Amino acid sequence: MATLHTERLYEVLGQERPCDEVARLLRSYVHEQKPPVVGAMRVTCSDEAEQEVIEAFQRQFVRYLLPDLKFSAKSPFRTANLGSRYEWGAIRIAENHYALASGAEDWKIVVLKINAHVSVERGPDGHTFGAGARYDGLSPYCGALAAVLEGSSAPFAQAIVADFAVEDASRLDQLRDPKAVSPELRSLYAAVLHARLQARRAMVDVQDYTPDSPTLYFVLPCVTLNQTGHDTEIVCGIYAADRRGSESHDEYCGLGDDPLRYRYANDGGMVALSDPDLHTPRHARNHREHVKDLWHARGDRLVVDERAKLVLAASRKSGAPGSPLAKAALGTVLTTLIATSPIPAAVVLFGEGLVQIHHASKAHALARAANDDEAARAMLSDLEEPLSRLSPEEAQHLLHLLATQYGV
């Protein structure tokens, strides 16, 4: 795989560029890898203002690289919703589709481009972000992110609020604090941060499953700058996830997720963003392993209901390793733990891959604070299918882990 730091696409990170130029750079970057098949997924806000960046991606990337779907038509897999939110499982479906193209059995590239958006008005005194002309009036861009900043209780807004708080960070409070983030830059930074966090969600999804054919993924968080003239956009970063061999390689380069480290500049009338790590490639961590590390670092044990200890002790009598009774014993144990002391079980089973990856935010919070039984129960509410896939040896291993965790 070509290294990110030698690519022109890397050089424009954080820099405002025409939408067509960004799509052409991405096309050149992918073409140079010489993949047998290229697939693409696009995530945008439902806002009609995003049509220009959508068309640029279709015109400069999709029509050159993607396989024909029917009647010589080429199309990316698409998601459009309020606030351009990545939907768990979407990249898995997209990858499955493109794996059916001839040649994908060797390997393929799948590009996921996520665009948040913000308006920019350019005047003699500089840039104004967050509200611009729409038809015959003034309107917020992005309206969904504006609602989040204003404290909306709408479901879409609360979903974004939860993403801003991932890993117990106070990003939303920082954006709202005029002493921390200039109000003039709040909307711009919110869009950058949102794109960055949605790309992380997608990357976590990529990391947690095996593709149907060998795949090199590129996940790009971007921000569209909606304006009176032609729109432009900023590539905020690049995730690369290589799933073409026995060894995985996950890397990120670009803006981070801390708005207090963002730096804004007006570069000859064009927006330029940076932070101290903008051009530093770094490993994209595995969030299941990270939750395990956080939990172990606590170094303490919670007060555990005695019924949980009794049922765990009884489970040790379920037979030798590999006994067919182990799976039944594990089911009985989990029923008791969910009712009495669910937090350690939720963290342990998330780390072991039985709890679905979309619970990653809850797992991070539990590993740090261990204070939300209901969140733990929500994580453990859908175990029937993953438990059914376990071998007796795997069930016995989990019983041992749980017994150790609960001090039995």
Beta strands, then each sheet from edge to edge (+ up, - down):
strand 1: 16-18
strand 2: 38-45
strand 3: 77-81
strand 4: 108-123
strand 5: 126-129
strand 6: 131-134
strand 7: 137-140
strand 8: 215-226
strand 9: 232-235
strand 10: 237-243
strand 11: 249-254
strand 12: 263-267
strand 13: 270-274
strand 14: 282-283
sheet 1: 1+ 9- 8+ 4+ 2+ 3+
sheet 2: 1+ 9- 8+ 10- 11+ 14-
sheet 3: 1+ 9- 8+ 4+ 5-
sheet 4: 6+ 7-
sheet 5: 12+ 13-
end
